[in-house]
Amino acid sequence: MVVTHKVSLEQPSSRIVMRGVSWQTYKTLMSEVGDDRAWKVAYDRGILEIRMPLLEHEIPKGLLESFVEAIADELEIEVMKAGSLTLEREDLTHAVEPDSCFYIQNEPRVRGREAIILPNDPPPDLAIESDYTNSSINKQALYSALGVPELWRYTKKTLVVYGRIEGGYEQRDRSLAFPFVPIAEIPHFIEQSRAIGQRSAVRLFRQRIQYILKSNNREDGLSDELS
């Protein structure tokens, strides 16, 4: 038997919010529309939000992905970009699709997987949100409940990093996955892309990471000599 609920609908600009949506209805919708869609969803105990992509939202997201990949290349480590992987747990009636996400520390555990099912599999180590519209759902609470250790939120030309703690997140001045990365400088590279182009901005960012790593290696070598 399918239990129906009274659903109310809000439609501000680039997002649609439906209230009174059962988990079963949410799953049916996701099953019927499939993965070939542009919009992303968030679901929190009866509230379903559908968000359409905007250019001013997609550009920073894409650059942040490129920056993470550049860091991984310079460190010569493997990461797995899982994009807008649907993260959901029926027992919590929570679901969210990040703008992008990465497996970093847990990359070996999910390498080559065709599907990731929480909580049997680990959540992504890093989730990225590029915010240009207000959400009706507290996404930080969703990510925390789903166990994502680190969240980057880019909004109003500012990148804020959150680390997961018991009961939520706390803002931090450095990344958990990449503690040497100058987080405060990243928005500058995103803004530079408007004038010099995206790939040029990524190359400049890569050069900055190379400089930091070389400086750290020199400092480590000096410390070894003095010890």
Secondary structure, 3 states (H helix, E strand, C coil): CCCCCCCEEECCCCEEEEECCCHHHHHHHHHHHCCCCCCEEEEECCEEEEECCCHHHHHHHHHHHHHHHHHHHHHCCCCEECCCCCEEECCCCEEECCCEEEECCCHHHHCCCCCCCCCCCCCCCEEEEECCCCCCCCHHHHHHHHCCCEEEEEECCEEEEEEEECCEEEEECCCCCCCCCCHHHHHHHHHHHHHHCHHHHHHHHHHHHHHHHHHHHHHHHHHHHHC
